[in-house]
Amino acid sequence: MGLALCHQHRWDLSPKEAANLQAQLRPLVLVEDALPAEIRAVAGVDVGFEDQGRTTRAAVAVLEFPSLRLTDQAIVRQPTRFPYVPGLLSFRELPALLEALERLNRLPELILVDGHGYAHPRRFGIACHLGVLTGIPTIGVGKTRLVGTHGDLGEERGRWIPLIDREETIGAVVRTRRGVQPVYVSVGHRLSLPTAVDWVLSCAPRYRLPETTRQAHRLASG
């Protein structure tokens, strides 16, 4: 099928060079709605590691929307080429994820990433990085908080409150299911935060995590 990237860069970078590149790419992130008129395929992406971290296993699961039925998938294994450095996750995981996207029969119109987007110390988490490179709208859905603070969140499904860092709203703390821990939603690329929250809730009708994430995690973890 082929994946035409909007931007390309070297991946053989030092951690310092990678952080500098994040700062260079950050202005390209679009934090307002620029979605396709119709979204019929949503994808989840996740990454696991094998051989004590020496092998990166990237997975993409494509689901029909709104049925959330699995329609396509891809798994890619590559040698791990970047160390584990907090805040630089994308440089460790994206090369394999990009190859997995290229193997799909059809690209999705929206990608939910297991990780953060704008809710990142440099406002450029893996969801932003993936969105800027591919041009596909992306959302970061983190299971744990990377940065920021928030107030008390109501117990009802669908409730959400802003995630704040240095007096800026960087994401949302979202209750996807009553009585369970919330998820941390942030913009990746080409949509606003309220729209990102709506899409996460639409993709998480039964469980804490969106069905996109659940399916991708199943593939990434084997």
Number of C-alpha atoms within 10 A of each C-alpha: 10 12 15 11 14 11 12 10 8 8 14 11 14 12 16 9 11 18 16 12 15 20 13 11 15 17 11 16 21 18 16 15 15 13 17 12 7 8 13 15 22 25 29 27 29 27 24 18 18 15 8 6 14 14 16 24 25 29 29 31 30 29 23 16 16 12 10 20 13 17 14 18 21 21 23 20 19 16 14 19 17 18 14 14 11 8 20 21 16 22 26 19 23 21 18 22 26 19 20 22 27 16 19 19 14 15 19 21 19 23 27 29 28 24 27 32 31 27 31 22 14 15 21 31 26 28 29 33 25 26 27 26 19 18 17 21 26 31 34 28 31 20 16 12 17 16 14 18 15 14 10 8 14 14 17 14 17 16 18 23 16 21 23 18 16 8 9 10 18 23 30 25 26 28 24 28 21 15 12 13 15 24 23 25 32 35 35 36 34 24 20 18 22 16 15 27 26 13 16 23 22 17 23 19 15 12 14 21 22 23 25 27 24 19 22 26 21 13 21 24 14 10
